[in-house]
Amino acid sequence: MKKNYLILVFTLCCLYVNAQNVLINDVTLGGISTSTFQETPIDADDNYSYSQSIYLQSEINQAGNISKITYYTNGVLENSNDVVIYMAETPDDVFASSSGWIASTNLTQVYAGVYTVYNNEVSIILDTPFNYSNTNNLVIVVDENQDDSDSNDFITHNLGYSNANGRVIHYGNNFTNPDPASPPTGILDYYRPNIEIDFTPITCYPPSNIVLSNFSENTVDVNWASTATQWDYVVQVSGTGNPDAATPENVSSSSITVNNLTNNTEYELYLRSNCDTDGVSDWIGPIVFRTACGVVNDFSENFDSMPDELETPYCWTTIATSTGTAPNIKVNTSASQAYSPDNYYEMQLNNDDSVYLISPESLIIADGMHRIEFAAKVNSVTGSETTMNIGLMSDPTDENTYVELSSITLSNSSSNTNNYSFHYVNIPLNASANHLVFKPETNSSSNKIVYLDDVVVTTQPSCFEVLDVEATSITDVSFNLNITPDIQTQTEWELVVVQTDLNFNPALETPIVVNALTTNITTDSDGAAIIPDSPYRVFVRANCDAAGSDGTGYSSWFGPYDTRTACAPLSANFLENFDSYSNGDFPFCWSKNITSTGSPTLQVSTFASYAVSGSSSILMNTGNDANANVLLILPQNTIANDGAHRLEFYARKSNANTAASIIVGSMSDPLDATTFSEITEVPITSGGSTGEIIQYYVNLPASSNEYVVLKHAAGAAASIAFYIDDVEITDQPACPEVFSVSAENITASSVEVSWDFIPGQTAWEYIVQAAGTGEPVSGTSTTTNTLNNDFNSLSANTLYEIYVRADCDLDGFSNWVGPVNFITACVPESGDFSTSFEGFSSNEEIQPCWSSLIDPVSTSPYVRYSAVQSQEGTMSVRFYSGNNASAGIFLISPMLADFDNTKQITFQVYDDYNGGLEVGTMSDPTDASTFTAYQTYFDADMTDDAWDEKTITFDMYSGTDNYIAFKYIPASTFDYLYIDSFNYENNPSLGINTYDFNESISIYPNPVKNTLNINGNNITSVEIYSVNGKKVLAKTLNGNAIDVSVLKSGLYFINIKGNQGEVKVEKFIKY
């Protein structure tokens, strides 16, 4: 059971002084009726409960014998009503603790038995009245022992936590029935049951064990138990209330039959004892009942007069069985789902279930002159079929008497009223069947919800509508229309066929008159020829005045029925931007051929930020199947693969960091994936929510295939979705563009540029320029398409862009291809340097020349810039363990050209939780196995939730690594640690005076071609490194010159070492 959480606001504590009863925390039923917490006096959602509640002397203020108590509920409780009630007095206003129960030895039992809820009230006459002194506070104890639970609750009052927490103590459990002699630890509370305490002596006891039976259309039997000899009763229409306003019937028998009732009517019974000189008892009631239905010829029903959750509609019958979980059938009062407000009937079922909804008995439903009309829908049609079967039964308790008349496939169309479809079934003559049956069925293994509303019994028309029309044998210039007639004999029909998908009045159009159930349509109602790839809307009606037909006149129009002609092969260029389609559609004339073990998607997406024009694109994914075959097939085109055309399209991938490609190819048969022939694979280079959607093109070679295809390359990129837009077949230009432009062998100062081209091209122009410069006017000429390196004086760690175009001589230049962006490599750091990680956005990935590494690769742990904590400026670096506390989580410094045992670092660390930090070195920032820990900080070594400066001297270091790395050791998942204010410098405590040495060193010429000269004193050796950190030359120096002619052009670093261990780093350019 789920609790009801409603709000109870009381402003007055009603106290009747010197009265015979006391009402504490007044309640207004039907208005302010429930509180926000309802666990007392009975915890109805648990099988067993025990509670003790304190009512203050100041609230009662009356001494005497308590004879009766009354609680209030928000509904019927049938499974929590076996109770024992105790009372006691206490000087305490609240219970001292959750185990501070009043001992059972101090309690007086006043009642043991069951109770019944009447009119949301529980009145309990005590077996033994309790003598209350009005000196101490009153304790009322309720021990509930019935092994079951209820969905309704008792009404309680919020006394306020600060004023009254502990006024109540309670305990509930589904498995253990608490013993009042030794109750378990409970819960202190400040929500206390509303109660009426009655001090009036009971002289006339009300009847009990009231049973109603033998319901007929006009009578009901009533039996009860009582010590009295006379009783009064009132039977009136349900909801009348106040039996004192009616004239009661007096009887001397405790077993009566109430007569003169109306069939299918809800009544309420009130009953009391009449004890002569001892007066009368309280009324018991209302006890609500409904008379039997009898024959209901017109059982039209919209369910609006029925209560929510009613399983079987009044006068109807249901049979529901299942081999699994039972189906859920009920009246639902959710007006938003009704065909007409407010109610509808709901049937939840799957393919394990059988449901029959059976009408009241009707003597006219199968007389051959009536029909049933109704509205119905199903919540979803995806992946399954759900039908509403209509039939007749002779015995509403025996499903074997069911005879099916019609089966209607249910839909969920947004073009209809609240997604319902309206249906009708003409019922044939059947002398033995007096009950109509709705029997939903589905082939789905998961639950489907069938909605039924506005069931109407009406007279059959003189000319029956057709049941269905269907288009078959659809070509680009014709289709067949197949009519399904009803049970009436008909020989002639009128068809209205209009080229549109909009609404129109068929009576205003010229009909096509036919005498056969199947007609080949080659012209529309206006006589115009059927055209390819076009929507047609069809209406049909029967002419019952035609010779050989039953009935008279014309039927109502059936329709609209919509169909679409097939596509004719294209023979011209075309462009599709998908903007005329809705989300989830698939474009007309296109095809898809999919094989996947996952849940692939190939449909229109209206996610506007992924479209290049308008708001729509095609979404393509494999369902995360590396072996999937997902083919997006363009409309048939007789010229696309003639060798003079090309495919152009825009695309973006869902993840910028995963390499993913689209394979462009052709097919001869879109239904046969084996006819696919690859032309080229196109890497999609831009992705993510902020990536640019980039245009790609493929010149299509001559082929007999008439279908161009875009195929998801799957494999390692199976998780990637592509967004494809503005797909075009167009003429190849006189000078085609190059393709697959790439930046290779990137250093801190140079790049080599390569590309692919259409055969026959021999000359090109290219340019490397600062990113964002835009399309150039001209570039550097070249006759090779690989490893062009004229741009070799670039700045380190800088974003550049490349443009390339072909030079086709007399045919002019191609369009520029670009920009293709790249970042030059970082220059290794040397000497003192520091950073506080400013200039980045919070949550941004670590940028060159610093880097991060997660080992093994994972998307949950990360190292990123963060504005959450900062020791200097506004930014720091945050380590986050995510859902993997055992991963290697690294922040790695730039390459350090002069790193040795003379260096030290200082940094600030902020420990958010209980993790640790290892600081060490690495030889390869991409390989976690090269990490060597140098110093470890445990949680105790770092100040929690505060910045802490750390200094590490590397005087004991003897390795050759060129990177310093920080490795986070989280204590648990979802932990954080922050680093800021990093400083790298010489260790001043070593006392080595390197200033004179550094000042004495210089090199020339720079740039240099062959010989590099070095000026300086006490030089012992030199080492030369490339910008990638690779040692390319080492030499013990006897003179002042070094031959560098063997080096390739580019930027280099020379480490010049002195005889006292000093190191001076200089950089030079070799040309």
C-alpha angles and dihedrals in degrees: 000000000000121000122243110232110198131149125257118192119183124177100179134052102208113217123180107200119205089004129126094244136032124213111202119196098359118235131208109208113217091017122050092006112144139037131222093258128037116180100122150115081000126012093220097184090061123068093233133022144171127195142173121199128189120217112191123239088232089059094049102032094173132100125211146081113320105219104171140014128198127203127187130229139186092233147334120325112195102157102048103052107103101101145163115203126202133182135201142158126244135178090216123098093202138016112264097227144347088274095042097107119157105253117255089236088066094050128093117214109227104167141017122179143060132306135209127216114231120179090345091303131115110202114185121189106207119240087216118025113231118232105224116197098200087224102096133028119279122244119201116193125195122192111189115197109171112119098231142064141234137217095222127071146203120266115251136180128234104234093180128263097244094047104037115012104145095031083117133035120190144169132194133182137170095212111026122059105213117234113228088215091063110010118185124244108296139191124271112225144176097207107097129186117259108239145178112215113202121201094177113118112246109235098157118041120209123240119270139195091040111187128186118198146152096049112195132170092271108014145047132189119230126194130176145163124243143145090224124093100212130048139182125215137182124197115188140150111294114267096029093110129177102075090194087074091060131071106253126219113234118215136175097204125078090213116063143157117226110214140189096048126150120244121253092012129133114231137178126222126207119189133182139167118251107209098180108220091014090060127228132309126239115283114262110216168321091249104181122211139160128222122234120273108226117185114352106183096180103042095169105160137185094171091230095126093054128092125249117272093018102155099202120030115238112279091005126104130220133200114189124173135163142181087214132018112354116255118254113235126172150126111274123203097198100126092194090069098042124103088223122009135305121001139022137175117255129201119186112193146141135201091287092062138084120197129180120184104193125196125228116272110285127184093199105043093088100031091110093248103080139071138195123234124189145156120236143163141168123230094235137009095187114129097347147058124237123189137188109219118201121204148139134256133195095196117037091202096053118066089191089076091061116121117188120226105172141000119210123191108227124225140187105220121172089206090069131072105290087337093296125133120214117228139180136195124195107220116222124219113283116164095192101048121078101163129075116213134206109200115179119197135180136184091212120114090209124065120280122194115224115198121204126185145155099026107189130187109208142157118277114252118246090244117038121226117239113261099223147346125206135185118225138166089038115188132165092269106027148018139186121246113210118197124206108200127203124246092284117097110250132171107178136046138179120225125198112196119181129173098239143084093216128099120267139160109262091201089070094055131082108256127221106230115216136176099195132073091233122050129178108226116208098149132037127235090279092053094251118142118259109257131209126266095009135131118242125193118207134197124184134190134173125239104216092181089069118109113276095018126122120227129026139269127003127316123234115274117271111215167320095253114176129206136161131218121238122261122263116223112271119235100183141056116286142185128205121191096169092225095128091063133084126234111287095020124126117221120256117255092016121108137206130205113191135177116173141141089213131058104278124191127212111162146104115292121200093198092132097199089064094052123089095206127019116349107292139078138158117271114210127182137149101226087252093293112141090201097046122133107213113171125182105197122200120221116283109277125181095201103039094090099038093110094252100079138068141200119242124185142155120232144173130182127225096239122041094200099056120081109235136165143195116219114217116207145136137250138201095202121029090201094056114066091191090071090066113118119191119231102175142330115242117202110219103221105184128064152139128071093300101035120116119255103236132202119238130184137192124195105226115227122222112281139152090233114108099198126078114206138200111202129190106237090214112178112107088356094057091120093056122102120206126212110206125189144167096023110189139180107206142154118286109248120246087247109032121212122251118247142203093041109187140182112223139180092017115192132171091272108020147040136191117222125209136171144170125243146188112271113266098042116118107165136050145168124224137173137192114205142154112295113263095029091115136215111344130226094225140349145198113301120233140167097207128072097203136074097351105180109173089124103072105136099073126144119256121254093010132136114240135175131218128212125186133181135176123244106216096178108219091016090058127224128325122235115280115263113215172333095240106175130210138162122229118236124268123261110237112253122241135173119016119342136157141183138190092192095246125156098054135100122252113266091017118142117259108272131216133304090034114051142189133219132195114195117225095024110257137160095218107060111056146166113219143149112273139191092193092091131012134168095190124025118340104301140065137162117267125206113203125187096200113181095332115069092171097059121110105250113191139180109193129197125229116273109287112215096191102035112145141122093298093071136089137183134209125195142160120244129192115197109203096181136359103301133124137229131222119199117197146128137274135198094200119032090203096054118069091193090071092063115114117188114229103173132009128206115199123201090265089056093060131062111244117239094358139086114264125189117224130189124197122189116198096206089126093049116113103165134106102232119134101203135068113213135193115210117195116218105196120202092217143345120301093025126147138210129174133209125195143156099035117189128185118193148135115291103251093197093070091071095217110149104217096160097089092045094050092047092052095055125092136150133208152226100027116206092038133191107186117347125038114199123207126202118198148093131266095008113166106172146348136215125196122207133189118233088260091062097255116141106233102170137016124182141172103228119230096159137019101264135078127194108230098164091111092062121099119243114277147077120316140179123222120201108206112197127202130209091255094055095266118149127201119188121205131171128218140176121237115206 
